[in-house]
Amino acid sequence: MTCTVFLPGSGGGFPDVTQLKVAPDDDTPFEKINYPGWKRYVDPKFRPELLVTELAAEIGSRVPSGPLRIVGISMGGHFGYLIALYLQAQGREIEGLCAIDSFIVTTAAPTPGWKSRALAEFLETLKGRRFDDLHIMCRSKLWRAALRGVGDMLPTLLRKAYGQDWLVRALELDPILKRELDIRMMARECAPWLAKIDEEPVPLSTQTALLRTRSHMASDAMWRARCPNLAVYEVEGSHETLFEAENVGCLRDAFVRASRDWTHSTSNA
């Protein structure tokens, strides 16, 4: 039986991925593969390519045989592409890859237009009277600004603070801080590496779908260079609201259309 593997965005954590099931009685197994987090990224010996092999090994230990479908959200789409290449080279059958709003990543710096997107997200959340979400969003933005303000000293400071009681307590008191550390450190370590990979991308010989919002259509060319067998589907909502009730139906329909023709015979063509 085919297993679907899910890779999250850089902050880890998963939406309700069962919303992507083809039908209510769809019994396709899902495996959620998370990342090691900021502690791994501040290790002086860490290299992004090691993360690919480690994630691939985790997938292999959980699903030792049979064809795979890989779904990656945001940064997870990029790692899904690299893991699919790695596993195919090891002889594993990859039935299909789906990248969900995985946009161009070249640097840890804010992407162009981030202020207008943040304002739109704030106003949309406020309009919907989702005050709990608004509180979390504001804390997240504050921590993100603070961590960016530290600049290039952040990895060194984290290595020095690793294991100290004050940092342990801070992370326990506010899980949002840990999530922002994970996002920041993954971006610092992996974004420039991804940019180099895309200078001469290795073609992935399997059916691939890019489900992306309109604001990220500029990434289509990058994905076409990586994946010759690419189908692009525009979905509703923003990067932050894809799995919200008003948008998830469109996302699910696009995923069903994209994966309908994935077959074992195309995975190693």
Residue, then its C-alpha position, 0 to 999 in steps of 0.5 A: m500500500t502507498c504511504t503518504v509522508f508529510l513534511p511541515g514548514s520550518g516551524g514544525g507542527f502540522p495542520d489537520v492533514t486528514q483533510l486532504k484525504v480523497a474520501p471519508d473512507d480513504d485509508t491511505p496511511f499518513e506519516k508525519i515527519n518533523y524536524p530536529g529543531w534549532k538545537r540541531y542547527v546550531d551544532p557547528k558540524f551541522r550541514p543541510e545535506l545531513l538533514v536530508t539524509e537524516l529525514a530520509a532515514e527517518i522515513g525509511s525506518r517508519v515506512p521500510s517498503g512500498p511506494l511513497r507519496i511525499v507532501g511538503i508544506s512551505m519549507g517542507g516542499h523543498f525538503g520533499y524534493l530533495i528527499a525524493l531525489y535521495l530516496q529514488a537514488q537509493g532505489r525507493e519508489i516515489e509515486g508523486l511529490c506535492a509541494i504546498d505553497s513552497f516559494i523561492v527561498t534564497t536568504a534568511a532575510p524577510t521576503p519582499g512585501w512582508k510588511s503588506r502581507a503581515l498587515a493583511e494577515f493582522l486585519e484578516t484575523l482581526k476582522g474574523r474576531r479570532f482573538d486567540d490567533l491574533h495574540i499568538m500572531c503578535r507574539s510570533k512577530l515580536w519574537r521574530a523581530a527580536l531574533r532578527g535583531v540579534g543578527d549573525m550573533l544568534p548561533t553563537l549566543l544559542r550555543k553559549a546558552y544551550g542547556q542553561d536554566w534561563l533558556v529552558r524556562a523561557l522555552e517552556l513558558d512560551p512555545i512560540l519562542k521555540r517555534e521562532l527559533d526553529i524557523r530562524m535557525m533553519a532559514r539561516e542554515c538552509a536558505p543559502w544552500l537551497a539557492k545554490i542547489d537551484e543554480e543547477p537543479v537536478p531533475l526529479s523524475t516523478q509526477t509533481a504538483l505545486l499547489r500555491t497561492r497567487s502571491h507565490m506564482a513567481s516560484d513556478a519557474m523554479w519548480r519547473a526547473r526542478c520537476p519536468n513532470l510538474a502540474v501547477y494548481e492555484v489555491e485560495g487563501s494566503h500562506e497562513t490560511l490555506f488550511e482554514a475552513e474557508n480555503v481547505g476545500c479548494l486545497r483538497d480539491a487541487f490535491v485530489r486532482a493532482s494526485r489522481d493520475w499518480t501511478h507506480s509506473t511514473s515514479n522511476a520513468 
